[in-house]
Amino acid sequence: MKIKEGFVLRQMCGENIVAGEGLEHINFNKLISLNSTAAFLWQELVGKEFTIDEMAELLISRYGIDKELALKDSQALAQAWADAGVAIL
């Protein structure tokens, strides 16, 4: 999996927002907001190839959660990013 080139995480009015840079990425009909955990993962993973297991390991090391929950949450977030068009599974 990989976050697509041209998307960046920005702080806007205290919110974590994913924005496209360049005309080919601009979609004014959709705004992608990330909570602090998703923003943490984005910052750790942007520009890298990664797996669901690697996402889960980041969650486990940062938040001390159980592996099953970390995998479930990582899979859901990865699918949400893919559905939003900002990542490739």
C-alpha positions in Angstrom: 0.0 0.0 0.0 1.1 3.6 -0.6 -0.3 7.1 -0.1 -0.6 8.6 -3.6 1.8 11.4 -4.6 0.4 14.9 -4.5 -1.6 14.7 -1.3 -0.4 16.4 1.8 -1.6 16.7 5.4 -2.2 20.2 6.6 -3.5 21.8 9.8 -6.5 24.0 9.1 -8.5 25.7 11.9 -7.2 23.1 14.3 -8.2 20.2 12.0 -6.0 17.7 10.2 -7.0 18.0 6.5 -5.6 16.0 3.5 -5.3 18.3 0.5 -4.3 17.7 -3.0 -1.5 19.7 -4.6 -1.8 20.3 -8.3 -4.9 20.6 -10.4 -5.3 16.8 -11.1 -5.8 16.2 -7.3 -8.3 19.0 -6.6 -11.8 17.9 -5.8 -13.8 20.7 -4.2 -16.7 18.3 -3.5 -14.8 16.3 -1.0 -12.8 17.3 2.1 -10.8 14.6 3.9 -10.4 15.2 7.6 -8.2 12.9 9.8 -8.4 12.5 13.5 -5.1 12.7 15.5 -4.5 8.9 15.2 -5.0 8.8 11.4 -2.9 11.9 11.1 -0.1 10.2 13.1 -0.2 7.2 10.7 -0.2 9.5 7.7 2.9 11.3 8.9 4.7 8.1 9.6 3.7 6.4 6.3 3.7 9.1 3.6 6.3 8.5 0.9 6.7 4.8 1.8 5.4 1.4 0.7 3.7 -0.2 3.8 1.5 -3.0 4.9 -1.5 -3.3 7.2 0.7 -5.1 9.6 3.2 -2.1 9.6 0.3 0.3 10.3 -0.8 -1.9 13.1 2.7 -2.1 14.6 2.8 1.8 14.7 -0.5 1.8 16.5 0.7 -0.8 19.0 3.9 1.0 19.7 2.3 4.5 20.0 -0.9 3.6 21.9 -0.2 0.2 23.5 -3.4 -1.4 22.0 -4.0 -5.1 21.4 -2.8 -6.5 18.0 -6.2 -7.7 16.9 -7.7 -4.2 17.4 -4.7 -2.5 15.8 -5.1 -4.8 12.7 -8.8 -4.2 12.5 -8.4 -0.4 12.8 -5.5 -0.4 10.3 -7.5 -2.3 7.7 -10.5 0.0 8.1 -8.3 3.1 7.7 -6.4 1.7 4.7 -9.7 1.0 3.0 -11.1 4.4 3.8 -8.0 6.0 2.3 -8.3 3.9 -0.8 -12.0 4.7 -1.1 -11.2 8.4 -0.8 -8.6 8.1 -3.6 -5.6 9.1 -1.6 -3.9 5.7 -1.3 -3.4 2.6 -3.4 -4.0 -0.8 -1.8 
